[in-house]
């Protein structure tokens, strides 16, 4: 049988939409576009062409 008191202790409310959006956008994530820009910049510095 479910112990509701124990389940309530485990409960954490979900973030509101605005809070979740802020938390997501504040993370420093590197995507493929960022990696490609970095590679192009580095290749220009070193003079590597292909």
VOKOLVEX-323560 format. One record per atom (N, C-alpha, C, CB): residue in three letters; x, y, z. Coordinates in pm, whole numbers, plus 50000, padded with zeros to 5 digits. Atoms other than C-alpha are relative to their C-alpha. Glycine has a CB too. Example, Ala and Ser with C-alpha at 12.3 -4.5 7.8 and 13.67 -1.06 7.14 Angstrom:
// residues 2
ALA500894988150000/ALA512304955050780/ALA500905012050000/ALA499015000350125/SER499184988149994/SER513674989450714/SER499235010950073/SER500415004649858/
This chain:
// residues 50
UNK500844988350000/UNK500005000050000/UNK500895012550000/UNK499044999950122/UNK499234987750012/UNK501205035349928/UNK499985007650132/UNK499455008849885/UNK499904991849880/UNK502485055050225/UNK500065014649954/UNK501274996150087/UNK500104986450053/UNK501335090250136/UNK500935009850070/UNK498585004950012/UNK499084991149927/UNK503425106950407/UNK501414999049943/UNK500004996650150/UNK498665002050058/UNK506615091750263/UNK500075005849859/UNK500354985049996/UNK500034994750135/UNK505615100949909/UNK500015015350000/UNK498764994949926/UNK500014985449990/UNK504925137050013/UNK501385005450036/UNK498975004550104/UNK498644995749964/UNK508435139250163/UNK500905000349876/UNK500604990650107/UNK499195000850123/UNK509895129949821/UNK499605010449895/UNK499874986149939/UNK500534990950101/UNK507815155749634/UNK500835012749989/UNK498565003650032/UNK499344987350031/UNK509625184849468/UNK499185006749890/UNK501514998049956/UNK500814993550103/UNK507515210249278/UNK500815002649874/UNK499415013050053/UNK499314997350127/UNK508365214848912/UNK500195015049984/UNK499214994149880/UNK499734986050025/UNK509815247548789/UNK498895006249916/UNK501365001849931/UNK500914992750086/UNK507525273548642/UNK500685001749864/UNK499605013850062/UNK499474999150136/UNK507965278948268/UNK501125010349993/UNK498885003649901/UNK498984989550007/UNK509905311348313/UNK501274995850072/UNK499465013050060/UNK498845004549925/UNK512195296048575/UNK500754989149925/UNK499584995050139/UNK499375010750078/UNK512825265348361/UNK500735005849880/UNK498954989849955/UNK499374993750116/UNK513565286948058/UNK501295006850041/UNK499055010349934/UNK498804993249952/UNK516055307648258/UNK501094990050035/UNK499675008850122/UNK499035010349963/UNK517745276448395/UNK500634993749876/UNK499344989350087/UNK499495006150123/UNK518095261948045/UNK500935009649927/UNK498844995949909/UNK499194990450074/UNK519425293647882/UNK501275004150073/UNK499195012249970/UNK498814996249924/UNK521925300148163/UNK501074989249999/UNK499615003250142/UNK498995010650009/UNK523705267148099/UNK500925003049882/UNK499344986149984/UNK499024997750105/UNK526885269947897/UNK500154987149920/UNK501375004750059/UNK499975012050082/UNK526315243847629/UNK500655003149866/UNK498584994349980/UNK499354998550130/UNK528475239547322/UNK499264991349900/UNK501504996250007/UNK500665008150102/UNK526645228447009/UNK500924998949878/UNK498625006249961/UNK499185002450119/UNK527915218146665/UNK500405013049932/UNK499264991149902/UNK499674987250064/UNK527765253846531/UNK501175006650074/UNK498775009449999/UNK498904994349921/UNK530015265746816/UNK501314992849969/UNK499694999150150/UNK498795007850031/UNK532465237546744/UNK500545003349861/UNK499714985050009/UNK499554996850136/UNK532575245646372/UNK500655013849995/UNK498834999349902/UNK499424986649996/UNK533235282546440/UNK501394999450061/UNK499095009750081/UNK498695001449934/UNK536075272846674/UNK501024993649906/UNK499874991650128/UNK499105006850094/UNK537595249246415/UNK500445009549889/UNK499334987549940/UNK499684990650107/UNK537425275846142/UNK500965010750050/UNK498715006549945/UNK499114989849944/UNK539025302146366/UNK501404994550023/UNK499435005450131/UNK498695006149975/UNK541815278446468/UNK500734997149870/UNK499844987250082/UNK499355003050127/UNK542455268146109/UNK500515012749933/UNK499044992549907/UNK499534987350055/UNK542735304646006/UNK501275004750072/UNK498915010750011/UNK498824996249924/UNK545275310746284/UNK501224992149956/UNK499764998050148/UNK498885008850032/UNK547425281146185/UNK500274999349850/UNK499744986150054/UNK499835000150145/UNK546965285645810/UNK499694986849935/UNK501395003749966/UNK500385012950057/UNK545555250845756/UNK498835002149906/UNK499644989850112/UNK501104999150097/UNK543425248645443/UNK499794986549935/UNK500295010749893/UNK500365012350073/UNK541615219945276/UNK498735002249926/UNK499864987950094/
